[in-house]
Amino acid sequence: MNEMQKAVAGLLYDANNDASILEMRHQAKVKLHEFNHLSPEKKNEREEILKALLGKIEDNFIIEGPFHCDYGFNIEIGRNFYANVNLVILDGAKVTIGDNVFIAPNVGIYTAGHPIDKVQRNQGLEYAYPISIGNNVWIGAGVSIMPGVTIGDDTVIGTGSVVTKSIPSKVVAVGNPCRVIREIAG
């Protein structure tokens, strides 16, 4: 089993000493550099870079630069998507984002984490768990979404929240750690 197969399986893997992983990250960085340095007037070129970088992206999307990710191919985005500046997606595992999702500035979506055990961590090992964000979700500014989290449909995540556990559909959730504060009717 190679290191990327280990990552996909949710096992500890070495992301810093595997030539194929390093090359995939390098290629993503090249595309991101081009995207992040193109004029906003080059809308079509910017969209083409994202279509080539991401695993899937549907119609009617805007990602304001700068945008950063590890690989890109593990990111799937639905229709009518908007992400404001400074979106970071560490996509060692799959990140699935539904339709009609709006993301405020300075949001981090992190599939990757490191072992608590110092020996494993010092060996450069990490893990990656998938993240899923449903349809009609609004994520406030400065939110951090941790590995393995699912956010249900029609949910609002409040500004500055640290989402460490899955959040159900049709709720407002806020805080560190993020917790449901009320349901949304309808």
N, C-alpha and C positions, 0 to 999 in steps of 0.2 A: 504494500500500500504506500503510494507516494504521499508527500506532505499535503497536497491539495485534497486528495481523497480523504485523508485524516480530518482535515478541516471540515469538509462536507459532512462527514460522519459525526461531527461534534466531539472529536477526540483531540487531545493535545497534539499540536503540530509545531514544527519549526519554520516560521515564516521568514527568517533572516539568513538562513544558510542553504536554501534550496534554490538552485539556479533558475528553474522554471517559474517559481513564485516571484523571485526578484525581477525577472524579465516581464512578467505580467503587470506587476506594479509599476515598473519603469514605463511600459507602453501607456498605461493609464495616466501617469504623470505627464507624459509628453502631450497627450490629448488635452488634459486639463490645463496645462500651461497655455496651449494655443487658445482654448476656450476663454480662459480667464484674462487673456491679453487682447482679445479681439474687441473692437469698438462695438458698442451697443447698436450702432447703425448697420452692422453686419449680421442682422438677425438670422437670415437664412443659413449663413455659414456656421453660426453658433449652434443652431438647431441641428445641422448635419453632424457636427462633432458629437453632440449628445446622443444622437441616434446611433452613431458608430460606437460610442463608448458604452452605453447602457445596454443591459440584457434585453429590456423592452421598455418602450415609452410610447404611450398612446397620443392621440390628437390633442391639440390645444394645451400646450404646456409652456411654462416659463420658469427657468431657473436663473435667478440673478447671480452674477458673479460677485465675489469669488465663490466657487464650488469646489469641494475636494472629496475624493473617495479613494479607496485602495485599489480596486480592480475595475469596477463599473459593470462588468458582465453579471454580477450577482444582484443587480438592482433592477426591479420591475416596477414601473410607474403607470398608473391608469390615466384616464382622460381627465381633462380640466384640472391640471395640477399647477400650483404656484408655490415656488419657494423663494423667499427673500434672501438677502445677502448672507454669506458665511455659513451655508449649509455644509456640514461634514457628515459623510456616511462611510463608516468603516465596515466594508462589505466582505469580510472573510467568509460569511455565510449569507444566505439569501435574505434580501430586504424586499418585501412586497408592500407596495403602497397602492391603495384603491383609487377610485374615481372621486373627483371633487375634494381633493385634499389641499389644504392651505397651510403653509409652514412659514412662521414669522422668522425674523433675523436670528442668527447665532444659535441655530439648533444643531445638536449632535445626535446622530443615530449610530450606535456602537454595537455591532455584533461581536466584536473582539473583546477578550479579557485575558488576564494573566493569572496563573495559579497563586494561591495564597502561600503554598510551600515555597520557601526561598530557594531551595536547590533547583527545583523545576523552573521557577521564574528566572533565576540567574543563568540557566541553560538557554534562555531565549524562547522557551515554549509558551504558547498561547492557545486559547480555544476560541471558537466562534459559534454562536447560536443564532438561528434565524429570528428576524423581527418581522411582524406583520402589522400593518396599519390599515384599517378598514376604509370604507367609503364615507364621504361627508365628514371628515375629521379636520378639526382646526387645532394646530399645535402652536402655542404661544411662544414668544421670544425667550431665548435662553434655555430652552428645554433640553434635557439630556435623556435619551431613551437607551436603556441598558440591554445587554444580550438576552435573547430568549423571550422578549416581551411581545405580547399581542395587544393592540388597541382596537376595540370594537368599533362598529359603524356608528356614525352620528354622535361622536364624542368630542368634547373640548378638553384639551390639556392646558392648564393655566400657566402663565409666564413663570419661568424659573423652576419649574418642576423637574424632579429627578425621578423618572419612571423606572422603578426597579422590579415591578411585578405587573402582570397583565391587568388591563383595565377593561371593564365590560362596555357594551354598547349603550348609547343614549344616556351618558352621564357627563357631568363636569367633574374633573379630577384635578387637584392641585397639590403642591407641597413637596417637601423633601423629608421622607420619601412621599411620592405622589399617592394620594388616596382620594376616593370618591367623596365629594361633598354634597352632591345632589343629583337626582335623576332629571333628565330632560323629557318633558311631556311630548307626545306626538309620534 
